[in-house]
């Protein structure tokens, strides 16, 4: 069994947490460097999807078990745009405690208003998809990657299409501002959903090639890629112990551990440290034990945003002269 872990954000935050199993895997394994990418960019490269925008909207629907057909879809995630003096910045959906009922009510209101232009579907409360009546090429990052950045939709799309979609989003923002869901959130002191973040436009790719036998993730996007490439899509279990209990004995398997992305993007240092400690306890320690016992033949760890990969086999663990280093040393 070759177990591969994709862990974006692993070297991105300052933490005093110790992770002995992870530190050992990093110290004893063989490292390789590449180009820094977001998780979505790394997946796009690994599945040989070319250089244009990845059809994240359509693939997200596939990951949720829905059929996007041949329509053009986009991810249209709910966000909060915050005014900071003379600029607007993105607060991604990960920062919003949004219930399914709230998400459904907001999406329904937008669908009524924009009938014939776009049709929203709530994949998850903080992950929405939009069927677009007109083809749109939009080179925008995921909302988590855009956290804290200035907003300029027209520049990202360009030309008349950019101006048209900017006007559409202005209408959406006015509708959302007056919606009872947001009025109730504002009364409770919670951030409102006052805009949509469009990214990942395109039609479902017909040919997707991947090297993994199974893909486990909490995000439906990599699960959609799994299904299109013929791999088994598995919901992310609670721990490495649970994953190993249901894993095949051979082949290559990808596990996407993306819990660090949100606290890193939102500058939540305490939550980031707690996530490192949880990943150590629930994933890195059990998988290291499986490598030592011969249950796994190789462990690979990919940190896309740090342009780093590490692979470790059982024999590498005997390289005692390679001392553990704190995670900050890999940043």
C-alpha positions in Angstrom: 0.0 0.0 0.0 1.2 3.5 -0.9 -0.6 6.1 1.1 -0.3 9.7 0.0 -1.4 12.6 2.1 -2.2 16.1 0.7 -1.9 18.6 3.6 -2.1 22.2 2.5 -1.1 24.8 5.0 1.1 22.5 7.0 4.1 24.8 7.0 2.1 28.1 6.8 1.5 29.0 10.5 3.7 29.7 13.5 3.0 27.1 16.1 4.7 25.8 19.2 2.9 22.4 19.0 5.1 19.3 18.8 4.1 16.6 16.4 6.7 13.7 17.0 5.3 11.3 14.4 5.0 14.0 11.7 8.5 15.4 12.5 9.9 11.9 12.2 8.3 11.3 8.8 9.6 14.6 7.5 13.2 14.1 8.9 13.7 10.5 7.7 11.9 10.7 4.4 13.2 11.9 1.1 12.1 15.4 0.1 11.4 16.9 -3.3 10.5 20.5 -4.2 8.3 21.8 -7.0 6.1 24.8 -7.7 3.9 26.4 -5.0 0.3 25.8 -5.7 -3.1 26.0 -4.0 -4.7 22.6 -3.2 -7.0 23.2 -6.2 -4.0 23.9 -8.5 -2.2 20.8 -7.2 -5.2 18.6 -7.9 -5.6 20.2 -11.4 -2.0 19.3 -12.1 -2.1 15.8 -10.7 -5.2 15.0 -12.7 -3.7 16.5 -15.9 -6.6 18.9 -16.4 -4.6 21.5 -18.3 -3.8 25.1 -17.5 -7.2 26.9 -17.8 -9.8 27.2 -15.0 -10.7 23.9 -13.5 -14.4 23.1 -13.6 -14.7 23.0 -9.8 -18.4 23.7 -9.9 -19.3 20.7 -12.1 -16.8 18.5 -10.3 -18.2 19.5 -6.9 -21.7 18.3 -8.0 -20.3 15.0 -9.1 -18.6 14.7 -5.7 -22.0 15.1 -4.1 -23.6 12.5 -6.3 -25.4 14.9 -8.7 -25.2 15.1 -12.4 -24.1 18.5 -13.9 -25.0 17.4 -17.4 -23.3 19.4 -20.2 -24.1 22.8 -18.6 -21.5 25.4 -17.6 -21.2 25.5 -13.9 -19.2 27.6 -11.4 -18.6 27.4 -7.7 -20.5 30.3 -6.2 -19.6 30.1 -2.6 -21.3 32.4 0.0 -18.9 35.0 1.4 -18.9 38.2 3.4 -17.3 41.2 1.8 -15.9 43.5 4.5 -15.3 47.2 3.9 -11.8 48.2 5.1 -11.5 52.0 4.6 -11.2 52.3 0.9 -11.2 48.6 -0.1 -13.3 45.5 0.1 -11.8 42.2 1.3 -13.0 38.7 1.2 -14.1 36.8 4.3 -14.6 33.2 3.0 -17.5 31.0 3.9 -15.2 29.0 6.3 -15.5 32.0 8.7 -19.3 31.9 8.6 -21.4 29.6 10.8 -24.1 29.0 8.2 -26.8 26.4 8.6 -28.4 24.4 5.8 -31.7 26.1 6.3 -30.1 29.6 6.0 -28.2 28.5 2.9 -31.3 27.0 1.2 -33.3 30.2 2.0 -30.7 32.5 0.5 -30.1 30.4 -2.6 -33.9 30.1 -3.2 -34.3 33.9 -3.1 -31.4 34.4 -5.5 -32.7 31.8 -7.9 -36.1 33.5 -8.0 -34.4 36.9 -8.8 -32.0 35.6 -11.4 -34.2 33.0 -13.1 -32.8 32.4 -16.6 -29.4 33.8 -15.8 -28.1 31.5 -13.1 -29.4 28.7 -11.0 -27.8 28.0 -7.6 -27.6 24.6 -6.0 -26.4 24.2 -2.4 -23.9 21.3 -2.3 -23.1 22.1 1.3 -24.0 25.2 3.4 -20.7 26.9 2.6 -20.2 25.3 -0.8 -22.6 26.4 -3.5 -22.6 25.8 -7.3 -24.2 27.9 -10.0 -25.4 26.8 -13.4 -24.7 29.6 -15.8 -26.9 30.5 -18.8 -23.9 32.0 -20.6 -20.4 30.5 -20.8 -18.0 32.4 -18.6 -14.2 32.1 -18.3 -13.2 33.2 -14.8 -9.6 32.9 -13.6 -10.2 33.3 -9.8 -8.9 31.3 -6.8 -11.1 29.6 -4.3 -12.5 31.8 -1.6 -10.1 30.4 1.0 -7.2 31.4 -1.2 -8.7 34.9 -1.6 -9.2 35.5 2.1 -8.2 39.0 3.0 -7.6 40.1 -0.5 -9.0 43.1 -2.4 -12.1 42.4 -4.6 -12.1 43.4 -8.2 -14.4 41.0 -10.2 -14.2 43.1 -13.4 -10.4 42.8 -13.5 -10.6 39.0 -13.0 -13.0 38.5 -15.9 -12.3 41.5 -18.1 -14.2 43.2 -20.8 -18.0 43.5 -21.1 -18.5 40.1 -19.5 -16.7 41.4 -16.4 -18.9 44.5 -16.3 -22.1 42.4 -16.7 -21.2 40.0 -13.9 -20.1 42.9 -11.7 -23.6 44.4 -12.2 -25.2 41.0 -11.5 -23.3 40.6 -8.2 -24.2 44.1 -7.2 -27.9 43.1 -7.6 -27.2 39.9 -5.6 -25.6 41.9 -2.8 -28.6 44.2 -2.5 -31.0 41.3 -2.4 -28.8 39.5 0.2 -28.6 42.6 2.4 -32.4 42.9 2.7 -33.0 39.1 3.2 -34.5 38.1 6.5 -31.8 35.5 7.1 -29.1 38.2 7.0 -31.2 40.6 9.1 -31.5 37.9 11.7 -27.7 37.2 11.5 -26.9 40.9 11.9 -29.2 41.1 14.9 -27.3 38.2 16.5 -24.0 39.9 15.8 -23.0 37.4 13.2 -21.3 38.2 9.8 -23.8 38.3 7.0 -23.7 36.5 3.7 -23.5 39.6 1.5 -22.0 38.2 -1.8 -21.1 35.2 -3.9 -17.6 34.2 -4.8 -17.5 32.9 -8.4 -14.6 30.6 -9.3 -14.0 27.2 -11.0 -16.1 27.8 -14.1 -16.5 25.3 -16.9 -18.2 22.1 -18.2 -17.5 18.7 -16.7 -14.3 17.3 -18.2 -14.8 14.2 -20.2 -11.4 12.6 -19.7 -9.8 12.6 -16.2 -6.7 10.5 -15.5 -5.5 9.8 -12.0 -3.1 7.4 -10.4 -5.0 6.6 -7.2 -7.2 3.6 -6.3 -9.1 5.5 -3.7 -9.5 9.2 -2.7 -10.7 10.2 0.7 -11.7 13.8 1.4 -14.2 16.0 3.2 -14.4 18.4 0.2 -16.6 17.2 -2.6 -14.2 18.6 -5.3 -11.5 15.9 -4.9 -14.3 13.3 -4.6 -15.7 14.4 -7.9 -12.2 14.0 -9.4 -12.1 10.5 -7.9 -15.4 9.5 -9.6 -14.4 11.0 -13.0 -11.0 9.2 -12.9 -12.5 5.8 -11.9 -11.1 5.8 -8.4 -13.3 5.0 -5.3 -14.5 8.1 -3.6 -14.5 7.8 0.2 -15.8 10.3 2.8 -12.9 11.3 5.1 -13.1 9.1 8.2 -12.3 10.4 11.7 -8.8 9.0 11.9 -6.0 7.0 10.3 -7.1 4.0 12.4 -10.6 4.1 10.7 -9.1 4.7 7.3 -6.7 1.7 7.7 -9.6 -0.5 8.8 -11.3 0.0 5.5 -8.3 0.4 3.2 -7.2 -2.1 0.5 -3.9 -3.9 1.0 -2.3 -2.6 -2.2 -2.3 0.2 -4.7 -2.0 4.0 -4.3 -4.4 5.9 -2.1 -4.9 9.7 -1.6 -6.1 11.3 1.6 -6.8 15.0 1.5 -6.4 16.6 5.0 -7.3 20.2 4.5 -8.4 21.2 8.0 -5.5 23.6 8.3 -6.6 25.8 5.4 -9.3 27.8 7.2 -7.5 28.7 10.4 -4.4 29.7 8.4 -6.4 31.8 6.0 -8.3 33.5 8.8 -5.3 34.1 11.0 -6.6 31.9 13.8 -3.3 30.9 15.6 -4.8 28.9 18.4 -7.2 27.0 16.1 -4.3 26.3 13.8 -2.2 24.8 16.6 -5.1 22.7 17.7 -5.5 21.3 14.2 -1.8 20.4 14.0 -2.2 18.5 17.3 -5.4 16.7 16.1 -3.8 15.7 12.8 -0.8 14.3 14.7 -2.9 12.3 17.1 -5.5 11.1 14.6 -3.6 10.7 11.4 0.2 11.0 11.5 0.8 8.7 14.5 -1.5 5.9 13.3 0.0 6.0 9.7 3.5 6.0 11.1 2.7 3.0 13.2 1.3 1.3 10.0 4.5 2.0 8.2 6.6 0.5 11.0 4.4 -2.6 11.1 4.6 -3.1 7.4 0.9 -2.5 6.9 1.8 0.4 4.6 4.7 0.2 2.2 5.2 3.9 1.7 3.9 7.2 3.0 4.1 10.3 0.9 3.2 13.7 2.2 2.5 16.6 -0.2 2.3 20.3 1.0 1.2 22.0 -2.2 1.4 25.6 -1.0 5.0 25.0 0.3 6.1 23.3 -2.9 7.3 20.3 -0.9 6.8 16.6 -0.9 8.2 13.9 1.3 8.1 10.1 0.9 9.1 7.6 3.5 9.5 3.8 3.4 10.0 1.5 6.4 13.8 1.3 6.0 14.1 5.1 6.0 13.0 5.1 9.7 16.3 3.6 10.6 18.2 6.7 9.5 18.6 7.8 13.1 21.2 10.4 12.2 18.5 12.5 10.6 17.2 14.4 13.6 13.7 15.7 13.9 13.2 19.4 13.4 10.3 21.7 14.5 7.7 22.4 11.9 8.7 26.1 11.6 12.0 25.0 10.2 10.2 23.7 7.0 8.4 27.0 6.3 
